Amino acid sequence: MAVIKTIDLVGVSTESWRDAAHKALDEATKTLRNVEGFTVMETSALVDGAQIAEYHTTVRIRFRISR
């Protein structure tokens, strides 16, 4: 029987929400095995004046538990 675990991460980028999601996935795969996918839960940004300073993407990473 398979068990899937999830964790939520927030990726941060000065380029785009897509890049922020990639950064979260890259970091997750450094320490997690069997990553199967992720869901974008939320996007947000920090603003400096009239410009976006940082893009934030909250992702829910799914990975299969192995014994």
CYANA upper distance limits for C-alpha pairs under 8 A (distance plus 0.5 A):
  2 ALA  CA     64 ARG  CA      7.50
  2 ALA  CA     65 ILE  CA      7.67
  3 VAL  CA     64 ARG  CA      6.39
  3 VAL  CA     65 ILE  CA      6.10
  4 ILE  CA     62 ARG  CA      6.94
  4 ILE  CA     63 PHE  CA      6.04
  4 ILE  CA     64 ARG  CA      4.98
  4 ILE  CA     65 ILE  CA      6.44
  5 LYS  CA     62 ARG  CA      6.31
  5 LYS  CA     63 PHE  CA      6.00
  5 LYS  CA     64 ARG  CA      6.76
  5 LYS  CA     65 ILE  CA      7.19
  6 THR  CA     60 ARG  CA      6.71
  6 THR  CA     61 ILE  CA      5.85
  6 THR  CA     62 ARG  CA      5.12
  6 THR  CA     63 PHE  CA      6.91
  7 ILE  CA     60 ARG  CA      6.05
  7 ILE  CA     61 ILE  CA      5.86
  7 ILE  CA     62 ARG  CA      7.47
  8 ASP  CA     58 THR  CA      7.32
  8 ASP  CA     59 VAL  CA      6.11
  8 ASP  CA     60 ARG  CA      4.90
  8 ASP  CA     61 ILE  CA      6.71
  9 LEU  CA     24 ALA  CA      6.77
  9 LEU  CA     58 THR  CA      6.15
  9 LEU  CA     59 VAL  CA      5.95
  9 LEU  CA     60 ARG  CA      7.01
  9 LEU  CA     61 ILE  CA      8.01
 10 VAL  CA     20 ALA  CA      8.27
 10 VAL  CA     21 ALA  CA      8.24
 10 VAL  CA     24 ALA  CA      6.77
 10 VAL  CA     56 HIS  CA      6.81
 10 VAL  CA     57 THR  CA      5.93
 10 VAL  CA     58 THR  CA      4.79
 10 VAL  CA     59 VAL  CA      6.77
 11 GLY  CA     20 ALA  CA      4.92
 11 GLY  CA     21 ALA  CA      5.94
 11 GLY  CA     22 HIS  CA      7.95
 11 GLY  CA     23 LYS  CA      6.03
 11 GLY  CA     24 ALA  CA      4.88
 11 GLY  CA     56 HIS  CA      6.18
 11 GLY  CA     57 THR  CA      5.76
 11 GLY  CA     58 THR  CA      6.93
 11 GLY  CA     59 VAL  CA      8.22
 12 VAL  CA     17 TRP  CA      8.47
 12 VAL  CA     19 ASP  CA      8.43
 12 VAL  CA     20 ALA  CA      5.20
 12 VAL  CA     21 ALA  CA      8.26
 12 VAL  CA     23 LYS  CA      7.59
 12 VAL  CA     24 ALA  CA      8.16
 12 VAL  CA     54 GLU  CA      7.09
 12 VAL  CA     55 TYR  CA      6.22
 12 VAL  CA     56 HIS  CA      5.28
 12 VAL  CA     57 THR  CA      7.21
 13 SER  CA     17 TRP  CA      7.59
 13 SER  CA     19 ASP  CA      6.64
 13 SER  CA     20 ALA  CA      5.26
 13 SER  CA     23 LYS  CA      8.20
 13 SER  CA     54 GLU  CA      6.13
 13 SER  CA     55 TYR  CA      5.68
 13 SER  CA     56 HIS  CA      7.18
 14 THR  CA     53 ALA  CA      6.69
 14 THR  CA     54 GLU  CA      5.20
 14 THR  CA     55 TYR  CA      6.44
 15 GLU  CA     19 ASP  CA      6.90
 15 GLU  CA     20 ALA  CA      8.31
 15 GLU  CA     54 GLU  CA      8.07
 15 GLU  CA     55 TYR  CA      7.58
 16 SER  CA     20 ALA  CA      6.82
 16 SER  CA     55 TYR  CA      6.23
 17 TRP  CA     21 ALA  CA      6.80
 17 TRP  CA     43 THR  CA      7.30
 17 TRP  CA     55 TYR  CA      5.85
 17 TRP  CA     56 HIS  CA      6.72
 17 TRP  CA     57 THR  CA      6.23
 18 ARG  CA     22 HIS  CA      6.86
 18 ARG  CA     57 THR  CA      8.24
 19 ASP  CA     23 LYS  CA      6.70
 20 ALA  CA     24 ALA  CA      6.86
 20 ALA  CA     55 TYR  CA      7.03
 20 ALA  CA     56 HIS  CA      6.58
 20 ALA  CA     57 THR  CA      6.13
 21 ALA  CA     25 LEU  CA      6.80
 21 ALA  CA     40 VAL  CA      8.28
 21 ALA  CA     57 THR  CA      6.08
 21 ALA  CA     58 THR  CA      7.89
 21 ALA  CA     59 VAL  CA      7.33
 22 HIS  CA     26 ASP  CA      6.51
 23 LYS  CA     27 GLU  CA      6.66
 24 ALA  CA     28 ALA  CA      6.68
 24 ALA  CA     59 VAL  CA      7.89
 25 LEU  CA     29 THR  CA      6.71
 25 LEU  CA     61 ILE  CA      8.08
 26 ASP  CA     30 LYS  CA      7.18
 27 GLU  CA     31 THR  CA      7.99
 28 ALA  CA     32 LEU  CA      6.38
 28 ALA  CA     61 ILE  CA      8.29
 29 THR  CA     33 ARG  CA      7.22
 29 THR  CA     35 VAL  CA      7.44
 32 LEU  CA     63 PHE  CA      8.05
 33 ARG  CA     63 PHE  CA      7.56
 33 ARG  CA     64 ARG  CA      8.26
 34 ASN  CA     63 PHE  CA      5.78
 34 ASN  CA     64 ARG  CA      5.94
 34 ASN  CA     65 ILE  CA      8.02
 35 VAL  CA     61 ILE  CA      7.73
 35 VAL  CA     62 ARG  CA      6.37
 35 VAL  CA     63 PHE  CA      4.63
 35 VAL  CA     64 ARG  CA      7.14
 36 GLU  CA     61 ILE  CA      8.39
 36 GLU  CA     62 ARG  CA      6.17
 36 GLU  CA     63 PHE  CA      5.82
 36 GLU  CA     64 ARG  CA      7.61
 37 GLY  CA     61 ILE  CA      6.59
 37 GLY  CA     62 ARG  CA      5.90
 37 GLY  CA     63 PHE  CA      7.75
 38 PHE  CA     59 VAL  CA      6.76
 38 PHE  CA     60 ARG  CA      5.78
 38 PHE  CA     61 ILE  CA      4.85
 38 PHE  CA     62 ARG  CA      6.15
 39 THR  CA     59 VAL  CA      6.01
 39 THR  CA     60 ARG  CA      5.68
 39 THR  CA     61 ILE  CA      7.27
 40 VAL  CA     57 THR  CA      7.56
 40 VAL  CA     58 THR  CA      6.55
 40 VAL  CA     59 VAL  CA      5.00
 40 VAL  CA     60 ARG  CA      7.01
 41 MET  CA     57 THR  CA      8.16
 41 MET  CA     58 THR  CA      5.92
 41 MET  CA     59 VAL  CA      5.88
 41 MET  CA     60 ARG  CA      7.17
 42 GLU  CA     57 THR  CA      6.42
 42 GLU  CA     58 THR  CA      5.58
 42 GLU  CA     59 VAL  CA      7.72
 43 THR  CA     55 TYR  CA      8.01
 43 THR  CA     56 HIS  CA      6.17
 43 THR  CA     57 THR  CA      5.02
 43 THR  CA     58 THR  CA      6.70
 44 SER  CA     55 TYR  CA      6.69
 44 SER  CA     56 HIS  CA      5.60
 44 SER  CA     57 THR  CA      7.00
 45 ALA  CA     52 ILE  CA      6.98
 45 ALA  CA     53 ALA  CA      7.79
 45 ALA  CA     54 GLU  CA      5.99
 45 ALA  CA     55 TYR  CA      5.03
 45 ALA  CA     56 HIS  CA      6.01
 46 LEU  CA     52 ILE  CA      6.45
 46 LEU  CA     53 ALA  CA      5.97
 46 LEU  CA     54 GLU  CA      5.60
 46 LEU  CA     55 TYR  CA      7.15
 46 LEU  CA     56 HIS  CA      8.41
 47 VAL  CA     51 GLN  CA      6.15
 47 VAL  CA     52 ILE  CA      5.01
 47 VAL  CA     53 ALA  CA      5.70
 47 VAL  CA     54 GLU  CA      7.63
 48 ASP  CA     52 ILE  CA      6.68
 48 ASP  CA     53 ALA  CA      6.14
